[in-house]
Amino acid sequence: MKRWMSQGWKTLAAGWLVSLVGLMCLTTTAKAQNLTIEITRGSDQATPIAVVPFEFSGQGGLPQDVAQIVSDDLEHSGQFSPLSRSALVSLPSSSEDVFYDDWKRVDARYLVVGKIEPQGDQYRIQYELMDILGGKRMLGETLTSSNGNLRASAHYISDQIFEAITGIRGAFSTRIAYVSASGAGDNARYALYVADADGYNSQQILSSDDPILSPAWSPDGQKIAYVSFESGNSAIYVQNASTGERVRLTSFRGINGAPAWSPDGSKLAMSLSKDGQPEIYVMNLASRQLTRLTNNSAIETEPDWTPDGQSLIFTSDRSGAPQLYRMSASGGQAQRVTFTGNYNSDGRFSPDGKTLFMVTRDDSGYHVAKQDMDTSRVTVLTDSRWDESPSVAPNGTMIIFATQQGAQGVLGAVSSDGRASFRLPSAQGDVREPAWSPFLN
């Protein structure tokens, strides 16, 4: 947890450790367990869509309900409102069986149908998307899936449908990383997990007796940088998410924190206090050479890159309270970019660079907000009270973040327009520090 305190973050490393342990420790065990999505707010402008159960011609049943996964994906995006299965007027499996007027009567704007056939140890999946008002077939495809990849195939179908309707690439096939904590005191355990974007297929890739913070995906989705306290002091590591192979990049005295990959994957921005106060540095990963970008008596941390890689944004209290500043990736003068309110931190850009997402504070607590980079208008997106660590989906449509649900740390997500939101609690303990992966192919 990296929330700035109102008195300043003068004890940064201790603040990280104390707040993380205090908010993340429960007397549970850190077993690999899926996160579950709970919708907390639906969009009143979501598009009605009907996803018919896919016809299966094999014996018995399928291990995964592909159509239900597609329906859930589309609903969780905040842009679609799937009809309940009890509201479906018929169960067609191909476009030839669709009577468009029937679906107009239940106000369906789009319709998804499909069929699945076993082929040896594989499955042949056919799906189609219909525009009900236009009375036409929009999309159709046939793919092959193994038993273990049915969920992945469903996410792929969701991606294609989402893009066909919205014109925006779907992000259902991406992944998230997050940190869980369990136990208390000397029995506290921390773990770094990677899961599908919907919280399923959770896999533990690191376990430690000491806190793990700030996971960040490499642009190719193969590696994760993070902060670990396993050596007694903070250190920045980079780990291959598949093989587990890892290297330690920094372990200077004091703070080693907030790693952020450059868009081309060649550099890592970070906050180091090796020369005194926390400052922003950039490491060339090939040479391990460090370049110091800031030189200020204030605390400088939480760097992130602009999508073009030419600039960095970071949090600083040089104005007397945490605000976001921007500077060239090669150094130079920093320019303040947030002026609304007396607390703005943890800035993250949208993929197009036009929107800055952040954590802001008002009288009701800490919230995820966005700022239009052209107009500087700030819009608060969440109504929870303890939000932190926002991470933006690679298509810019959703933001995942850490928050509180009662006494438990959970992950939350909100659409970029603020109209839809959901939470991903875990039965395995508190979860924090989410990071959304890039597109994986």
N, C-alpha and C positions, 0 to 999 in steps of 0.2 A: 504494500500500500504506500502511496507516495503523496498523499494529500498535504498541501501546504497548511501550516497552522497559522492562525491569525497573528501570533506573536513573532512570526518569521520561522524559517526552517534552519535555525542556527545549529541544531543538533540533528542534522539530516540522517546520518547513518543510524543513530539511536532511534530516531523517529520512525524510520522504516521498520526497524526490527520490532520495536515495542508495539506500534500500531498493527503491524501484520499479525504478530502473535496474539494480541488482544482480540482482534476481530475474526481471526481465522481458526482458532483452536476450539475443537469440540472433542468429546470423548467418544470418537468413532474410529474405525479403521479405514485406511486409505486403500480400498479395493477398487480395481477398475470397474466402473459402473457408468452406464449411460446417463447423460443429463436428460431431463424431461422438459419439454416446452409447455409452459402455461401461458396462454394468451391473456393479457391484462387489459388491452384496449384494441378494438377493431376499428378500421377506417370506415367512416360513413360514405366514403367515395370509392370503396372497393368494387371491382367489376365482378358481377355474378358469372360464375362458370360452373358447369356440371362435368364431373369426372366419373364416368360410368365404370363399375368394376370390370376389369379385363376378363374376357372369357378364357377359361383354361380347359384344354382338351385332354389333359393327361389324367392319370389315376390319382386319387387322393387329392390333396391340396398343395398349394405352394407354401414354402417357408416364409415368404414375404408377400404382403398385399401391395403389389406394385402401384395400382391405381390409388390406394389410400395414401401411400407415400407421396405420390405426385400431388394429390389434393392437399395434403398437409403442407408440402413445400410452398405451393402457391398461396395458401392462406397465410403462412408465416411471413411471406414477403410484404404483407400489408396492402398489396395492390389487387388482391382477388378475394372474393367471397364465395367459396364453393357451396353448392347446394348439398344439403344432407342427403344421405342415400334414401331416406324415406320419402324425399320430395322428388326423386327421379321418376319421370313419367313412363320410361321404358328402359330396356337394357340392351341397346344395340351394341354390336361388336365391330361394325365397320360402317363407313360413310354411306354405303348402299342401303343400310337399314334405317337411316335417320330420316324422320319426318320433321322438318324444320318448324312447321306451325305448332306442333306439340310442345316444343321447347320454348317457343316464344310465349306460350301461355303461362309458363312458370318463370318468365323473365330471365331465362338464361341467355347471356350474351355470347358465350362460347361453349363448345361441347368437346370433350375428349373421350374417345372410345379406343378399344384395343382388344387384342387377343394374344394368348401365350400358348405355344405348342412345345412339348418336349422333343428334343432331338438328341438321342443318346444321353450323355451326361450334361448337355447344354439345353438352353431354352431359346426358342425363336420368338421374339417379341415384335408385334406390329402395333403401331399406334397411329391415330389420326386426330387432327384438330380441325373443328368446323366453326366457321363464323355463322352464327344463327341468324343475325339480322341481315347479313349479306347473302345468306343462303348458299354458301360455298365451302368447299374444303380448302383449308389454308395450308395444311402441313400433313405429311405422312412419311413414315420411315419404318424400316425393318432392321432390327439389330439382334445380335446373338449375345447371350449372357450365361455365365456359369451360375451354379447354385449360390456360391458365395458372393457373387457380384450383383445380385438382384437389386439390392438397395442402391448401389452405384448406378445401375442402369436406370432405375427410377429417377434418381437425381439428374441424370443426363437428359431424360425425357422432359423433366421439369424445366431444365435450362433452355431446351429448344422451344418449348411452348412459351415460356416467359419472353424470350427474345422475339419470337414471331409476333406476339401481340404488342409488346411495349417498345420494341426496337432497342432494348437494352440487354446486354449479355447477362444471362442468368448466372448466379453465384452459388447454386445449390450443391455443386460438386466440389466446392472448396472445403477447407478444414479450419478448425480453430485450435489454438493452444491455450491452456489455462493452468493455473496452479491451484492445488488443493492442500488443505492443512487438516490434520486430525490429531487427537491426543491433547495433552496439556503439560506445561512445565517440561521436566526432563524427558517425558514420553512423547513430546510433540514430534510429528513427522510431516514432511512436506513432499509433494510430488508434482512433477510436470507432466501434463497429459496432452495428448493430441486426439481430436475427435472430428467426426464429420460436422459440417456446419449446422446440422440439426441436433447435435449432441450425441448421436449414436456412434458405435464402433470406437468407444473411448479406449485409448491405449496409453499406459504409463511408460514414459521414456526416460524418466529420471526420478530417483527417490533419495531423500536426504534427511538427516536430523536437523538441518539448518535451513533457514528461509531461502526460497527461490523467488526471484523478482523479475519483472520487466521482460518477459519473452517477446522476441521480435523475429518474424519470418524473413528469410532471405528472399530476394525478388524471384528466384526460381522455385521457391517453395520446398527446397531440399534441406535447408538448415535452419536452426533456431539459435539466435543469440539470447543470452539471459544473464542475470546476476545471481551468483550463489555465494553464501556465507560459509561454505563447508570448510574453508581453511582458517576460519576464525575472523577473517576480514572479508569485505566484499571483493569479488573478483568477477570479471566478465569472461564468459565461455561462449564458444560456438560449437553446436552439436549437430551432427547429421541426424535428422528425424527418423530415418529408416534404419541405419546401421548402428546408431548409438555412439559412433566415433566422435570424439570431441577434443578441442584444444582450448587452453586457457590463453586469452589474449592480454589481459591486464590483471595485475594484483598489487598495484601501488599502495603505499600506506594511505589510509584515509578512504575516501569514497571512490568507488569504481561503479558507475551506474548508468542507467537509461540508454542502453545501446539502440541505435537506429541505423538500418541499412540504407545506403545510397541506392537510387533507383537502378543503377547498373550493377550493383552488387560488389563493386570494387572497394568500397570504403565503409567504415562504420563510424558514425558520430556517437559521442558519449559524453558523460559528465565525470570529470576527475578532479579531485582536490589535492593532488600530489604536490602542487606548488602553493598551497594555501587554501583559499576559498574554492568551492566547486566552480569550475569553468568548463566551457564547451571545447572539446577536442575532436579532431577527425583523424582516424587511423587508416592509412593505406594498407589493405589486407595483404597485398603481395609482399611489401617490404617491411611491414609492421611499423612504419614511420608515423610518428604522431605530429600533428600540426595543431597548435593552440589557436583558437579563433577569438575567444573573448579574454579580456583583461580588465576585470572590474572588481570592486570590493563587495559587490552583491553576490547572491547565490544564483548561479546560472545552471539550469538543468533541463531535462525532458526535451532534448532536441528531436526534430523531425525534418525530413527533407521535402522541398517542393517537388511536385511530380517531374519537373524537368531537370532536377538535380542541380540547379544553379544556385539555390538559396536554402537556408536552414531557418526554421522557426524554433524558438526555445522559450522557456519560462524563466523569468528573472524578477527579483524584487528590488531592482535598482531604483524604481520609482517610489519605494516605500511599502509596496504590496505586490503580490504576484501578478504579473501581466505577461503577455506574449510579445516577443520581439522577433524581428526578421533581419537577417544579414546574409551577405554573399557567402557562398560555400568556400570561397578563397579568403574570407576575412574582411575586415573593414568596419565601417560604422553600422551599428545596429539601429533599426528603426522600430519604434513601438507601433503595434498594430491593433491592440485592444484598448478601448477607453471606456466601455460601458461597465459600470460597477467597479468595485474595488478588489475583485479577485477573479482572475481568469488564468487557467493553467492547462497543461497537458494538451497542447494543440496538435491536431491531426488534419491533414488536408484531404479533401475529396480527390478522386482520381483526376479530375479535370482542373484542379487547382483553384476553382472558383469559390469554394466554400471551405471555411475553417471550422472544424468541430473542436470542442474544448469542454472543460469543466468550469462552470461559473458558480458563484455563490450569491444568494440573496437571503432575505430574512427567513425563508423556509428551509434553507439547507443548500447542499451542493447538487447541481444538476448538469446533465449534458445539454449543451447549447450549440448553436451554429452561428457563424458570422459570415455574411456575404462580403467577399473581398472587394467588390466594386463599390457597394454602398455603405459598408461597415455596419449594416443593420444586424442586430443580434436577436435570435429567436431561441427561447428555452424550449427544449424538446421533451423533457421528462418532468414528472411531478414527484418522483422519489426524493429522499432527503440526503442520501449518502453515496452519491455516484462518483466514480473515479475510473481512470484507465480506459478511456474510449478508444476503440479501434474500428476502422471503417472497412466495410465490405469492399472487395476490389471493383465492384460495379457502382459503388457510391450510394446504393439504395438503403442500406441499413448500417447502424452503428451498434456494436456490442460493447458492453461496459460492465464494470463491477458495481454492485450495490448491496443493500441490506434488505432482508425479508425477515422481520422480527429480529431475532438474535443471530441469524445465520447469514453468512456471506453468500450471495448468489450472483449469477450472471444475468444481466438484462440486455434487451435489444430494443431499439426503437427505429422506426423508419425515418429517413432523412427529412421527411416533411412533418414528422411528429404525430401523424394521425394514427399509427398503429404501434403497439409495443407488446412484448412478451418477456417472460423470465425463464431461466433455465436453472432451477434448483438441482441440487445433487444430494443423494442419500449418503454420500461417502464423506461428508464433512463440509466445511466451508470451501467455496471456490472463489478465486480472485484472479486478477492480472490477465484478462483475456487478450488474445491477439488473433486477428482474422488473417488467414493466409492469402497470398495472391492467387490468381487463376493458376491452375496446376497444369494446364496444357494449352 
